[in-house]
Amino acid sequence: MIDGLKVAVVLPAYNASETLERTYAELPKDVVDDVILVDDASTDATAIVADRLGIHTVIHARNGGYGANQKSCYSIALARGADIVVMVHPDYQYSPRLVTAMAGMIASGHYDAVFASRILGNGALAGGMPKYKYVANRLLTAFQNLLMGAKLSEYHTGYRAWNRKSLQQLPLLACSDDFVFDNEMIAQAKWAGFQMGEISCPTKYFPEASSINFRRSCIYGLGVVKTAVTYRLCKWGVLSSKLFASDSPRLPRSVPAMMPRMAVAEPLSWAA
């Protein structure tokens, strides 16, 4: 806990058996009260490793996608009483040791969301980020800052902390079940006027770390552009979108908080 606030770490996992134990070992156990892993129907031993480590594990009965995985992660964390939720990728690409700092920034009351930036401190290229991804990151971030009126150093990190209020109020079920979920969630937070902070984070690129290929990266990039354009057109009042609609569905509050340590569930997804 930090200042009496319960801290949960959620691990959206897919084929992370080779890196999960290293990630878990570096989580600050003096601060983290709950660790939750959602296994998106992995084909390796991710769930077995998680169970051996004593992690509360939910296995998707079918692969729902990265965004659907996060929807389950956040729903379960809220149901289990989390006040602060930190998403850590279990592929060991980001340093789990920064959980304390990120959760502390949320606990201070100054921020509703905190993002670990690979760009601040010039850690991206030093950590092995492919140059084409670095260039795309910078161009897409500049484009989004321009259209959304923000000043973030990057929108594409997979290491984030959120307070309970933001997770309850954002219409996350209206977001994509794919990788662009991350980007849409930030756009929603900006739309809602939530305070967003950043912290510098080293990153590591190595064969076992998860990474989308060039084709999926292009699809993601187009989704990012669409999100930013949609945001601006909605602000101008010439377009409406379920991403920013007040009546779009929020995360369910009926997820069982006391489910067994390992359980099987269907991925959460939005249905019109």
Secondary structure, DSSP 8 states (H G I E B T S, - for coil): -BTTB-EEEEEEESS-TTTHHHHHHTS-TTT--EEEEEE-S-SSSHHHHHHHTT-EEEEESS---HHHHHHHHHHHHHHTT-SEEEE--TTS-B-GGGHHHHHHHHHTTS-SEEEEESTGGGHHHHTT--HHHHHHHHHHHHHHHHHHT---S-S--S-EEEEHHHHHHS-GGGS-SSTTHHHHHHHHHHHHT--EEEEE--B---TTS----HHHHHHHHHHHHHHHHHHHHHHHTS---TTS-TTS----S-S-TT--SEEEE-------
